[in-house]
Amino acid sequence: MNKRLIVTADDFGLTDGVNRAIIRAHREGIVTSASLMVNARAFDSAIALAKENPSLDIGLHLNLTNSPFRFAAKARSMDIDREIRTQIETALGTGLRITHIDGHKHVHVIPNVHMLLRQLAPQYGILALRTMKTRTPRLAELLGRNPSMRKAILKQYGFSVGARIMWRRGARQPLPGPDHFYGVAETGFLDLEAFRNIIQDLPDGTHEMMCHPGYLDHDLSSTPTRLLKQRERELEMLTSRDARSLIQSAGVQLVSYRDIVESYGTDRTDSIFHRCPAL
C-alpha cells in the first residue's frame, strides 16, 4: 500500500494576501487542497482564484466560532443546523466542486456539529469529512526548537489528544476521509523539521496535513488571528525545494480529497445538490 498525503491550506477567503499565498503554495509548492471560509472578508477573491486554478481541490472550512470551548458549551441552544446549511449552500452556490468539509478551530469535532455534518453533508453531495484522528510525531523535538512557545504547543497538543478521543467516540458511522490528520500541535510552528518528522511518520494509507500560508499585510494584521508572520514562514517552507525533496525521497504521493471521494462516486440522485441545480 502506498503513502499518500493531502496538504490542505486552511482559511481560504480570510484575506486577499492569504488567498494569494495559498494559490502560490499550490502552483509552486505542495498544497493540493484549500478550505474555503464563506463568511470571511476575502470570499469573492478566493472564488475567483479558485476558478482560475481548477487543479486546486476545494472544501468548506465551516466557520461557527473563534472559540471552540465556548461554542461547545452553547451549541445545544444555537440554531447550528440552519447555519451549517447556509454555509454549505453558499459554498455550492459558487459553482465550485466542494469535495469535503472541515472546521475552523476544528469545530467539526464537537459532537452536535459532527452529528449534523454526517447527516447534512451527503444530502448536498459532499462525501468527505476531515478526520480528527490526530498524530504528532516527535513532540519533544518541536518543543525543543521553540522553547519560548512550549506552553502554546502543549496546549495545542492537548487539544489534539482531546479531539482524537471525541472523534473516536462520535465517528461510528463516519463519512469518508483521511486515515490520520497532522498539524494541530504544529499550528504556527510548521517548519521544515516538523514537516520532515511528519513525512517520516506517515504510515501506509491516505493522510492529511493542515497548513496556513499567507502574506503578512495590513488586512491580516487587522484580522482576529494569532497566525501572522508564521504564515509567511509556512509559505516559504511549502514552496521550498527541500519540502518537495522530502516527499520524493520518502515515496509519498501528493493527492487531494478528490482522490478520496472518487471511489465513492459523485452522481448521487438523492442529494439536494442534484435536486436543486441552482445550488
C-alpha positions, 0 to 999 in steps of 0.5 A: 500500500502506498503513502499518500498525503493531502496538504490542505491550506486552511482559511481560504477567503480570510484575506486577499494576501492569504488567498494569494499565498495559498494559490502560490503554495499550490502552483509552486509548492505542495498544497493540493487542497484549500478550505474555503471560509464563506463568511470571511472578508476575502470570499469573492477573491478566493472564488475567483482564484479558485476558478482560475486554478481548477487543479486546486481541490476545494472544501468548506472550512465551516466557520461557527466560532473563534472559540471552540470551548465556548461554542461547545458549551452553547451549541445545544441552544444555537440554531447550528443546523440552519447555519451549517446549511447556509454555509454549505449552500453558499459554498455550492452556490459558487459553482465550485466542486466542494469535495469535503468539509472541515472546521475552523478551530476544528469545530467539526469535532464537537459532537452536535456539529459532527452529528449534523455534518454526517447527516447534512453533508451527503444530502448536498453531495459532499462525501468527505469529512476531515478526520480528527484522528490526530498524530504528532510525531516527535513532540519533544523535538518541536518543543525543543526548537521553540522553547519560548512557545512550549506552553502554546504547543502543549496546549495545542497538543492537548487539544489534539489528544482531546479531539482524537478521543471525541472523534473516536467516540462520535465517528461510528458511522463516519463519512469518508476521509483521511486515515490520520490528520497532522498539524494541530500541535504544529499550528504556527510552528510548521517548519521544515523539521516538523514537516520532515518528522511528519513525512517520516511518520506517515504510515501506509494509507491516505493522510492529511496535513493542515497548513496556513500560508499567507502574506503578512499585510495590513488586512491580516494584521487587522484580522482576529488571528494569532497566525501572522508572520508564521504564515509567511514562514509556512509559505516559504517552507511549502514552496521550498525545494527541500519540502518537495525533496522530502516527499520524493525521497520518502515515496509519498504521493501528493493527492487531494480529497478528490482522490478520496471521494472518487471511489465513492462516486459523485452522481448521487440522485438523492442529494439536494445538490442534484435536486436543486441545480441552482445550488 
